[in-house]
Amino acid sequence: MGKQLEGQIALVTGSSSGIGAGIAIALGEAGATVIVNYHSDKSRKSAEEVLVKIKSAGSGGIVFQCNISIEREVKEMFAEILARFGTIDIVVTNAGIQQDAPFLEMTLEQWNAVISTNLTGQFLCAREAAKEFKRRGVKRERSKAAGKIICMSSVHEVIPWAGHVNYAASKGGVKLLMQSMAQELAPLKIRVNSLAPGAIKTRINKDAWDTPEDEKKLLELIPYERIGEAEDVAKAAVWLASDESDYVTGITLFIDGGMTLYPGFADNG
Ligand code: BGC
């Protein structure tokens, strides 16, 4: 049996590090050609390292710099992908940031930066992807679906988060962006789903697990008593991108060790 994503083209935004890097590598291992998107110049080297891992798994790909919150750059990135690879099959709108501040001190810049990257960026990339999926339609030799969009949400699409209102609002927005896109695009055979990670050990939440005390405190929020790894999310991304999940659209798949199970109620209430 061939690899399950053989012959498919995948874009993973923000994949020079963290969860995005894990997903890009896993899609490559499953046979996809992967566009490893990064934003800032200083991330180029790590994006190239991700591509090396994809190539050593036997798949192709490129690295591509783009600020996914800028419409012109997103359009240029998709034009380049289509010119080089002919089409695209899988888009993981992963890129996301945190800029935390107490609510009373949060600046409009902090608000706008997080909404632009985490919400507008996912809208822009999903829209360009859907245009190409619609144009090409279903090609059974590639996949049963015309295309797969995987949004990056968070447990904070449902868990309120003091000190992070911009981030929680962006992920709450992703929830209904994803569901509304899924409803609208299903007749076109485009599947749209979200991954919602809990605490995954990456740079974005280093402050929460860096010291043994912080780690202990964080584990109190995770019934499964382990902090997640990028691979935990990456495996689910491969499944959502593959025909194994062909009848799945409009879902949020929580990958959180039970963080959304209200662990504070385990011995209280
Ligand atoms: C955030 C992390 C946080 C986790 C659980 C994620 O979406 O980016 O910083 O540790 O949610 O709270």
py3Dmol code that shows the C-alpha trace and the ligand (Angstrom):
import py3Dmol

protein = """\
ATOM      1  CA  MET A   1       0.000   0.000   0.000  1.00  0.00           C
ATOM      2  CA  GLY A   2       1.293   3.454  -0.924  1.00  0.00           C
ATOM      3  CA  LYS A   3       1.557   6.296   1.565  1.00  0.00           C
ATOM      4  CA  GLN A   4      -1.884   7.734   2.265  1.00  0.00           C
ATOM      5  CA  LEU A   5      -1.150  11.284   1.048  1.00  0.00           C
ATOM      6  CA  GLU A   6       1.032  10.295  -1.916  1.00  0.00           C
ATOM      7  CA  GLY A   7       0.700  12.691  -4.845  1.00  0.00           C
ATOM      8  CA  GLN A   8      -1.008  15.423  -2.802  1.00  0.00           C
ATOM      9  CA  ILE A   9       0.234  18.970  -2.289  1.00  0.00           C
ATOM     10  CA  ALA A  10      -0.021  20.461   1.210  1.00  0.00           C
ATOM     11  CA  LEU A  11       0.576  23.948   2.590  1.00  0.00           C
ATOM     12  CA  VAL A  12       1.195  24.342   6.316  1.00  0.00           C
ATOM     13  CA  THR A  13       1.328  27.965   7.444  1.00  0.00           C
ATOM     14  CA  GLY A  14       3.695  28.837  10.252  1.00  0.00           C
ATOM     15  CA  SER A  15       5.524  25.547   9.953  1.00  0.00           C
ATOM     16  CA  SER A  16       9.102  26.530  10.739  1.00  0.00           C
ATOM     17  CA  SER A  17       8.608  25.489  14.374  1.00  0.00           C
ATOM     18  CA  GLY A  18       6.247  24.067  16.964  1.00  0.00           C
ATOM     19  CA  ILE A  19       2.987  22.347  16.048  1.00  0.00           C
ATOM     20  CA  GLY A  20       3.222  23.551  12.429  1.00  0.00           C
ATOM     21  CA  ALA A  21       6.643  21.965  11.981  1.00  0.00           C
ATOM     22  CA  GLY A  22       5.356  18.696  13.445  1.00  0.00           C
ATOM     23  CA  ILE A  23       2.396  18.715  11.055  1.00  0.00           C
ATOM     24  CA  ALA A  24       4.539  19.565   7.998  1.00  0.00           C
ATOM     25  CA  ILE A  25       6.902  16.681   8.756  1.00  0.00           C
ATOM     26  CA  ALA A  26       4.064  14.220   9.400  1.00  0.00           C
ATOM     27  CA  LEU A  27       2.307  15.163   6.139  1.00  0.00           C
ATOM     28  CA  GLY A  28       5.642  14.688   4.342  1.00  0.00           C
ATOM     29  CA  GLU A  29       6.080  11.279   5.992  1.00  0.00           C
ATOM     30  CA  ALA A  30       2.593  10.389   4.745  1.00  0.00           C
ATOM     31  CA  GLY A  31       3.754  11.146   1.195  1.00  0.00           C
ATOM     32  CA  ALA A  32       2.582  14.726   0.594  1.00  0.00           C
ATOM     33  CA  THR A  33       4.691  17.393  -1.059  1.00  0.00           C
ATOM     34  CA  VAL A  34       4.822  20.162   1.546  1.00  0.00           C
ATOM     35  CA  ILE A  35       5.083  23.945   1.314  1.00  0.00           C
ATOM     36  CA  VAL A  36       6.734  24.983   4.580  1.00  0.00           C
ATOM     37  CA  ASN A  37       5.548  28.545   5.160  1.00  0.00           C
ATOM     38  CA  TYR A  38       7.363  30.894   7.518  1.00  0.00           C
ATOM     39  CA  HIS A  39       7.084  34.607   8.201  1.00  0.00           C
ATOM     40  CA  SER A  40      10.160  36.329   9.587  1.00  0.00           C
ATOM     41  CA  ASP A  41      13.674  36.164   8.107  1.00  0.00           C
ATOM     42  CA  LYS A  42      14.989  34.660  11.330  1.00  0.00           C
ATOM     43  CA  SER A  43      12.749  31.611  10.857  1.00  0.00           C
ATOM     44  CA  ARG A  44      14.109  30.733   7.417  1.00  0.00           C
ATOM     45  CA  LYS A  45      16.818  28.442   8.729  1.00  0.00           C
ATOM     46  CA  SER A  46      14.422  26.420  10.850  1.00  0.00           C
ATOM     47  CA  ALA A  47      11.958  26.219   7.935  1.00  0.00           C
ATOM     48  CA  GLU A  48      14.788  24.771   5.840  1.00  0.00           C
ATOM     49  CA  GLU A  49      15.527  22.221   8.570  1.00  0.00           C
ATOM     50  CA  VAL A  50      11.875  21.138   8.507  1.00  0.00           C
ATOM     51  CA  LEU A  51      12.135  20.709   4.728  1.00  0.00           C
ATOM     52  CA  VAL A  52      15.267  18.564   5.140  1.00  0.00           C
ATOM     53  CA  LYS A  53      13.262  16.204   7.378  1.00  0.00           C
ATOM     54  CA  ILE A  54      10.442  16.062   4.809  1.00  0.00           C
ATOM     55  CA  LYS A  55      12.945  15.254   2.074  1.00  0.00           C
ATOM     56  CA  SER A  56      14.646  12.597   4.129  1.00  0.00           C
ATOM     57  CA  ALA A  57      11.220  10.953   4.465  1.00  0.00           C
ATOM     58  CA  GLY A  58      11.210  10.758   0.662  1.00  0.00           C
ATOM     59  CA  SER A  59       8.835  13.635  -0.108  1.00  0.00           C
ATOM     60  CA  GLY A  60       9.334  16.945  -1.892  1.00  0.00           C
ATOM     61  CA  GLY A  61       8.593  20.508  -0.912  1.00  0.00           C
ATOM     62  CA  ILE A  62       9.726  24.095  -0.703  1.00  0.00           C
ATOM     63  CA  VAL A  63      10.033  26.770   1.958  1.00  0.00           C
ATOM     64  CA  PHE A  64       8.026  29.931   1.333  1.00  0.00           C
ATOM     65  CA  GLN A  65       8.075  33.246   3.177  1.00  0.00           C
ATOM     66  CA  CYS A  66       4.718  34.978   3.552  1.00  0.00           C
ATOM     67  CA  ASN A  67       2.917  37.087   6.120  1.00  0.00           C
ATOM     68  CA  ILE A  68      -0.423  35.307   6.065  1.00  0.00           C
ATOM     69  CA  SER A  69      -2.267  38.328   7.472  1.00  0.00           C
ATOM     70  CA  ILE A  70      -1.549  40.346   4.299  1.00  0.00           C
ATOM     71  CA  GLU A  71      -3.920  39.580   1.430  1.00  0.00           C
ATOM     72  CA  ARG A  72      -1.460  40.425  -1.352  1.00  0.00           C
ATOM     73  CA  GLU A  73       1.206  38.125   0.097  1.00  0.00           C
ATOM     74  CA  VAL A  74      -1.265  35.263   0.509  1.00  0.00           C
ATOM     75  CA  LYS A  75      -2.422  35.631  -3.102  1.00  0.00           C
ATOM     76  CA  GLU A  76       1.191  35.660  -4.283  1.00  0.00           C
ATOM     77  CA  MET A  77       1.959  32.535  -2.268  1.00  0.00           C
ATOM     78  CA  PHE A  78      -0.970  30.621  -3.774  1.00  0.00           C
ATOM     79  CA  ALA A  79      -0.089  31.841  -7.294  1.00  0.00           C
ATOM     80  CA  GLU A  80       3.436  30.525  -6.782  1.00  0.00           C
ATOM     81  CA  ILE A  81       2.205  27.169  -5.429  1.00  0.00           C
ATOM     82  CA  LEU A  82      -0.156  26.707  -8.384  1.00  0.00           C
ATOM     83  CA  ALA A  83       2.542  27.735 -10.879  1.00  0.00           C
ATOM     84  CA  ARG A  84       5.010  25.255  -9.396  1.00  0.00           C
ATOM     85  CA  PHE A  85       2.839  22.312  -8.457  1.00  0.00           C
ATOM     86  CA  GLY A  86      -0.261  22.780 -10.648  1.00  0.00           C
ATOM     87  CA  THR A  87      -2.758  22.580  -7.792  1.00  0.00           C
ATOM     88  CA  ILE A  88      -3.106  22.064  -4.034  1.00  0.00           C
ATOM     89  CA  ASP A  89      -5.000  19.476  -1.963  1.00  0.00           C
ATOM     90  CA  ILE A  90      -4.454  20.225   1.730  1.00  0.00           C
ATOM     91  CA  VAL A  91      -4.135  23.531   3.569  1.00  0.00           C
ATOM     92  CA  VAL A  92      -3.387  23.672   7.276  1.00  0.00           C
ATOM     93  CA  THR A  93      -3.969  27.244   8.450  1.00  0.00           C
ATOM     94  CA  ASN A  94      -1.754  26.828  11.465  1.00  0.00           C
ATOM     95  CA  ALA A  95       0.130  30.123  11.898  1.00  0.00           C
ATOM     96  CA  GLY A  96      -0.721  31.781  15.187  1.00  0.00           C
ATOM     97  CA  ILE A  97       0.703  34.061  17.852  1.00  0.00           C
ATOM     98  CA  GLN A  98       0.071  35.143  21.423  1.00  0.00           C
ATOM     99  CA  GLN A  99       0.508  38.682  22.726  1.00  0.00           C
ATOM    100  CA  ASP A 100      -0.717  38.489  26.275  1.00  0.00           C
ATOM    101  CA  ALA A 101      -1.693  41.369  28.542  1.00  0.00           C
ATOM    102  CA  PRO A 102      -4.155  42.059  31.347  1.00  0.00           C
ATOM    103  CA  PHE A 103      -7.391  43.265  29.761  1.00  0.00           C
ATOM    104  CA  LEU A 104      -7.136  46.803  31.158  1.00  0.00           C
ATOM    105  CA  GLU A 105      -3.663  47.169  29.696  1.00  0.00           C
ATOM    106  CA  MET A 106      -4.164  45.466  26.361  1.00  0.00           C
ATOM    107  CA  THR A 107      -3.304  47.801  23.523  1.00  0.00           C
ATOM    108  CA  LEU A 108      -5.120  47.992  20.207  1.00  0.00           C
ATOM    109  CA  GLU A 109      -1.853  46.898  18.576  1.00  0.00           C
ATOM    110  CA  GLN A 110      -1.816  43.704  20.652  1.00  0.00           C
ATOM    111  CA  TRP A 111      -5.468  43.076  19.870  1.00  0.00           C
ATOM    112  CA  ASN A 112      -5.028  43.687  16.132  1.00  0.00           C
ATOM    113  CA  ALA A 113      -1.808  41.673  15.828  1.00  0.00           C
ATOM    114  CA  VAL A 114      -3.401  38.541  17.273  1.00  0.00           C
ATOM    115  CA  ILE A 115      -6.710  38.853  15.412  1.00  0.00           C
ATOM    116  CA  SER A 116      -4.884  39.524  12.101  1.00  0.00           C
ATOM    117  CA  THR A 117      -2.659  36.476  12.346  1.00  0.00           C
ATOM    118  CA  ASN A 118      -4.896  33.983  14.124  1.00  0.00           C
ATOM    119  CA  LEU A 119      -8.247  34.799  12.519  1.00  0.00           C
ATOM    120  CA  THR A 120      -7.842  36.951   9.392  1.00  0.00           C
ATOM    121  CA  GLY A 121      -4.819  34.904   8.308  1.00  0.00           C
ATOM    122  CA  GLN A 122      -6.820  31.677   8.475  1.00  0.00           C
ATOM    123  CA  PHE A 123      -9.661  33.307   6.521  1.00  0.00           C
ATOM    124  CA  LEU A 124      -7.327  34.530   3.764  1.00  0.00           C
ATOM    125  CA  CYS A 125      -5.520  31.212   3.315  1.00  0.00           C
ATOM    126  CA  ALA A 126      -8.705  29.136   3.490  1.00  0.00           C
ATOM    127  CA  ARG A 127     -10.392  31.371   0.911  1.00  0.00           C
ATOM    128  CA  GLU A 128      -7.558  31.072  -1.609  1.00  0.00           C
ATOM    129  CA  ALA A 129      -7.430  27.309  -1.027  1.00  0.00           C
ATOM    130  CA  ALA A 130     -11.180  26.911  -1.530  1.00  0.00           C
ATOM    131  CA  LYS A 131     -11.023  28.812  -4.836  1.00  0.00           C
ATOM    132  CA  GLU A 132      -8.523  26.298  -6.198  1.00  0.00           C
ATOM    133  CA  PHE A 133     -10.378  23.290  -4.741  1.00  0.00           C
ATOM    134  CA  LYS A 134     -13.563  24.502  -6.450  1.00  0.00           C
ATOM    135  CA  ARG A 135     -11.793  25.106  -9.766  1.00  0.00           C
ATOM    136  CA  ARG A 136     -10.193  21.662  -9.812  1.00  0.00           C
ATOM    137  CA  GLY A 137     -13.013  19.628  -8.263  1.00  0.00           C
ATOM    138  CA  VAL A 138     -12.652  16.020  -7.182  1.00  0.00           C
ATOM    139  CA  LYS A 139      -9.951  13.948  -8.849  1.00  0.00           C
ATOM    140  CA  ARG A 140     -10.410  10.441  -7.507  1.00  0.00           C
ATOM    141  CA  GLU A 141      -6.796   9.492  -8.152  1.00  0.00           C
ATOM    142  CA  ARG A 142      -5.785  12.232  -5.677  1.00  0.00           C
ATOM    143  CA  SER A 143      -8.506  12.072  -3.001  1.00  0.00           C
ATOM    144  CA  LYS A 144     -12.229  11.515  -2.510  1.00  0.00           C
ATOM    145  CA  ALA A 145     -12.551  15.205  -1.565  1.00  0.00           C
ATOM    146  CA  ALA A 146     -11.887  18.249  -3.739  1.00  0.00           C
ATOM    147  CA  GLY A 147      -9.752  19.598  -0.910  1.00  0.00           C
ATOM    148  CA  LYS A 148      -9.157  19.612   2.807  1.00  0.00           C
ATOM    149  CA  ILE A 149      -8.835  22.699   5.005  1.00  0.00           C
ATOM    150  CA  ILE A 150      -7.591  22.177   8.553  1.00  0.00           C
ATOM    151  CA  CYS A 151      -7.870  25.211  10.813  1.00  0.00           C
ATOM    152  CA  MET A 152      -5.772  25.605  13.924  1.00  0.00           C
ATOM    153  CA  SER A 153      -7.986  26.350  16.872  1.00  0.00           C
ATOM    154  CA  SER A 154      -7.272  25.787  20.562  1.00  0.00           C
ATOM    155  CA  VAL A 155      -8.985  24.631  23.724  1.00  0.00           C
ATOM    156  CA  HIS A 156      -9.535  28.381  24.072  1.00  0.00           C
ATOM    157  CA  GLU A 157     -12.257  28.254  21.455  1.00  0.00           C
ATOM    158  CA  VAL A 158     -14.344  27.120  24.438  1.00  0.00           C
ATOM    159  CA  ILE A 159     -12.277  27.878  27.572  1.00  0.00           C
ATOM    160  CA  PRO A 160     -12.259  31.582  28.498  1.00  0.00           C
ATOM    161  CA  TRP A 161      -8.727  32.828  29.219  1.00  0.00           C
ATOM    162  CA  ALA A 162      -8.124  35.848  31.458  1.00  0.00           C
ATOM    163  CA  GLY A 163      -5.072  37.826  30.429  1.00  0.00           C
ATOM    164  CA  HIS A 164      -5.394  36.544  26.871  1.00  0.00           C
ATOM    165  CA  VAL A 165      -8.668  38.012  25.592  1.00  0.00           C
ATOM    166  CA  ASN A 166      -7.263  38.690  22.124  1.00  0.00           C
ATOM    167  CA  TYR A 167      -6.118  35.076  21.761  1.00  0.00           C
ATOM    168  CA  ALA A 168      -9.345  33.560  23.139  1.00  0.00           C
ATOM    169  CA  ALA A 169     -11.431  35.856  20.907  1.00  0.00           C
ATOM    170  CA  SER A 170      -9.398  34.826  17.866  1.00  0.00           C
ATOM    171  CA  LYS A 171      -9.903  31.120  18.557  1.00  0.00           C
ATOM    172  CA  GLY A 172     -13.589  31.611  19.373  1.00  0.00           C
ATOM    173  CA  GLY A 173     -13.758  33.272  15.949  1.00  0.00           C
ATOM    174  CA  VAL A 174     -11.978  30.339  14.319  1.00  0.00           C
ATOM    175  CA  LYS A 175     -14.691  28.015  15.694  1.00  0.00           C
ATOM    176  CA  LEU A 176     -17.508  29.675  13.745  1.00  0.00           C
ATOM    177  CA  LEU A 177     -15.295  30.567  10.772  1.00  0.00           C
ATOM    178  CA  MET A 178     -14.515  26.864  10.422  1.00  0.00           C
ATOM    179  CA  GLN A 179     -18.101  25.679  10.952  1.00  0.00           C
ATOM    180  CA  SER A 180     -19.572  28.252   8.558  1.00  0.00           C
ATOM    181  CA  MET A 181     -16.994  27.453   5.878  1.00  0.00           C
ATOM    182  CA  ALA A 182     -17.665  23.745   6.363  1.00  0.00           C
ATOM    183  CA  GLN A 183     -21.393  24.268   5.884  1.00  0.00           C
ATOM    184  CA  GLU A 184     -20.907  26.408   2.767  1.00  0.00           C
ATOM    185  CA  LEU A 185     -18.214  24.312   1.120  1.00  0.00           C
ATOM    186  CA  ALA A 186     -19.482  20.774   1.788  1.00  0.00           C
ATOM    187  CA  PRO A 187     -21.539  20.635  -1.469  1.00  0.00           C
ATOM    188  CA  LEU A 188     -18.284  21.392  -3.307  1.00  0.00           C
ATOM    189  CA  LYS A 189     -16.758  18.327  -1.607  1.00  0.00           C
ATOM    190  CA  ILE A 190     -14.392  20.507   0.368  1.00  0.00           C
ATOM    191  CA  ARG A 191     -13.916  19.315   3.950  1.00  0.00           C
ATOM    192  CA  VAL A 192     -13.165  21.876   6.657  1.00  0.00           C
ATOM    193  CA  ASN A 193     -12.238  20.904  10.222  1.00  0.00           C
ATOM    194  CA  SER A 194     -10.311  22.282  13.185  1.00  0.00           C
ATOM    195  CA  LEU A 195      -7.659  20.898  15.451  1.00  0.00           C
ATOM    196  CA  ALA A 196      -7.866  22.266  18.982  1.00  0.00           C
ATOM    197  CA  PRO A 197      -4.692  21.557  20.944  1.00  0.00           C
ATOM    198  CA  GLY A 198      -4.410  21.986  24.687  1.00  0.00           C
ATOM    199  CA  ALA A 199      -1.013  22.537  26.286  1.00  0.00           C
ATOM    200  CA  ILE A 200       1.510  21.287  23.748  1.00  0.00           C
ATOM    201  CA  LYS A 201       5.190  21.743  24.597  1.00  0.00           C
ATOM    202  CA  THR A 202       6.317  24.470  22.168  1.00  0.00           C
ATOM    203  CA  ARG A 203       7.887  27.919  22.303  1.00  0.00           C
ATOM    204  CA  ILE A 204       4.502  29.700  22.464  1.00  0.00           C
ATOM    205  CA  ASN A 205       3.790  28.451  26.021  1.00  0.00           C
ATOM    206  CA  LYS A 206       7.348  27.988  27.318  1.00  0.00           C
ATOM    207  CA  ASP A 207       6.527  30.099  30.404  1.00  0.00           C
ATOM    208  CA  ALA A 208       3.885  27.549  31.395  1.00  0.00           C
ATOM    209  CA  TRP A 209       6.198  24.478  31.537  1.00  0.00           C
ATOM    210  CA  ASP A 210       9.718  25.867  31.798  1.00  0.00           C
ATOM    211  CA  THR A 211      10.326  25.276  35.510  1.00  0.00           C
ATOM    212  CA  PRO A 212       9.277  22.205  37.568  1.00  0.00           C
ATOM    213  CA  GLU A 213       6.861  24.413  39.570  1.00  0.00           C
ATOM    214  CA  ASP A 214       5.230  25.774  36.416  1.00  0.00           C
ATOM    215  CA  GLU A 215       5.025  22.309  34.928  1.00  0.00           C
ATOM    216  CA  LYS A 216       3.339  20.951  38.091  1.00  0.00           C
ATOM    217  CA  LYS A 217       0.808  23.782  38.012  1.00  0.00           C
ATOM    218  CA  LEU A 218       0.074  23.193  34.325  1.00  0.00           C
ATOM    219  CA  LEU A 219      -0.408  19.456  34.875  1.00  0.00           C
ATOM    220  CA  GLU A 220      -3.245  20.244  37.292  1.00  0.00           C
ATOM    221  CA  LEU A 221      -5.198  21.344  34.215  1.00  0.00           C
ATOM    222  CA  ILE A 222      -4.564  18.097  32.326  1.00  0.00           C
ATOM    223  CA  PRO A 223      -6.441  14.988  33.566  1.00  0.00           C
ATOM    224  CA  TYR A 224      -4.244  12.735  31.401  1.00  0.00           C
ATOM    225  CA  GLU A 225      -1.235  14.045  33.386  1.00  0.00           C
ATOM    226  CA  ARG A 226       1.139  14.708  30.538  1.00  0.00           C
ATOM    227  CA  ILE A 227       1.935  17.786  28.495  1.00  0.00           C
ATOM    228  CA  GLY A 228       1.293  17.224  24.793  1.00  0.00           C
ATOM    229  CA  GLU A 229       3.882  16.973  22.037  1.00  0.00           C
ATOM    230  CA  ALA A 230       3.639  18.375  18.496  1.00  0.00           C
ATOM    231  CA  GLU A 231       3.400  14.777  17.214  1.00  0.00           C
ATOM    232  CA  ASP A 232       0.133  14.287  19.125  1.00  0.00           C
ATOM    233  CA  VAL A 233      -1.429  17.009  16.977  1.00  0.00           C
ATOM    234  CA  ALA A 234       0.434  16.020  13.795  1.00  0.00           C
ATOM    235  CA  LYS A 235      -1.029  12.505  13.782  1.00  0.00           C
ATOM    236  CA  ALA A 236      -4.543  13.931  13.939  1.00  0.00           C
ATOM    237  CA  ALA A 237      -3.707  16.346  11.106  1.00  0.00           C
ATOM    238  CA  VAL A 238      -2.673  13.448   8.854  1.00  0.00           C
ATOM    239  CA  TRP A 239      -5.960  11.703   9.614  1.00  0.00           C
ATOM    240  CA  LEU A 240      -8.058  14.812   8.902  1.00  0.00           C
ATOM    241  CA  ALA A 241      -6.133  15.360   5.642  1.00  0.00           C
ATOM    242  CA  SER A 242      -6.584  11.775   4.475  1.00  0.00           C
ATOM    243  CA  ASP A 243      -9.530   9.903   2.982  1.00  0.00           C
ATOM    244  CA  GLU A 244      -9.727   7.933   6.267  1.00  0.00           C
ATOM    245  CA  SER A 245     -11.788  10.897   7.521  1.00  0.00           C
ATOM    246  CA  ASP A 246     -13.736  11.413   4.285  1.00  0.00           C
ATOM    247  CA  TYR A 247     -17.125  11.691   6.036  1.00  0.00           C
ATOM    248  CA  VAL A 248     -15.822  14.180   8.622  1.00  0.00           C
ATOM    249  CA  THR A 249     -16.451  17.876   8.124  1.00  0.00           C
ATOM    250  CA  GLY A 250     -17.190  20.767  10.468  1.00  0.00           C
ATOM    251  CA  ILE A 251     -15.704  19.189  13.585  1.00  0.00           C
ATOM    252  CA  THR A 252     -13.278  20.499  16.148  1.00  0.00           C
ATOM    253  CA  LEU A 253     -10.984  17.693  17.234  1.00  0.00           C
ATOM    254  CA  PHE A 254      -9.669  18.453  20.719  1.00  0.00           C
ATOM    255  CA  ILE A 255      -6.200  17.098  21.396  1.00  0.00           C
ATOM    256  CA  ASP A 256      -5.786  18.176  24.959  1.00  0.00           C
ATOM    257  CA  GLY A 257      -5.344  15.260  27.388  1.00  0.00           C
ATOM    258  CA  GLY A 258      -8.755  16.167  28.804  1.00  0.00           C
ATOM    259  CA  MET A 259      -8.119  19.862  29.429  1.00  0.00           C
ATOM    260  CA  THR A 260     -11.669  20.659  28.291  1.00  0.00           C
ATOM    261  CA  LEU A 261     -13.151  18.262  30.883  1.00  0.00           C
ATOM    262  CA  TYR A 262     -13.294  20.913  33.653  1.00  0.00           C
ATOM    263  CA  PRO A 263     -10.596  19.168  35.766  1.00  0.00           C
ATOM    264  CA  GLY A 264     -11.285  21.571  38.656  1.00  0.00           C
ATOM    265  CA  PHE A 265     -14.544  19.665  39.187  1.00  0.00           C
ATOM    266  CA  ALA A 266     -12.841  16.284  39.643  1.00  0.00           C
ATOM    267  CA  ASP A 267     -12.766  16.769  43.432  1.00  0.00           C
ATOM    268  CA  ASN A 268     -14.959  19.800  43.861  1.00  0.00           C
ATOM    269  CA  GLY A 269     -18.446  21.112  43.182  1.00  0.00           C
TER     270      GLY A 269
END
"""
ligand_1 = """\
12
BGC
C -1.979 28.244 23.857
C -0.965 27.778 24.882
C -1.673 27.188 26.090
C -2.724 26.192 25.693
C -3.546 25.703 26.875
C -2.908 27.107 23.548
O -3.809 27.444 22.539
O -1.308 28.716 22.694
O -0.150 28.863 25.278
O -0.706 26.546 26.928
O -3.591 26.748 24.725
O -3.955 26.751 27.710
"""
view = py3Dmol.view(width=600, height=400)
view.addModel(protein, "pdb")
view.setStyle({"model": 0}, {"cartoon": {"style": "trace"}})
view.addModel(ligand_1, "xyz")
view.setStyle({"model": 1}, {"stick": {}})
view.zoomTo()
view.show()
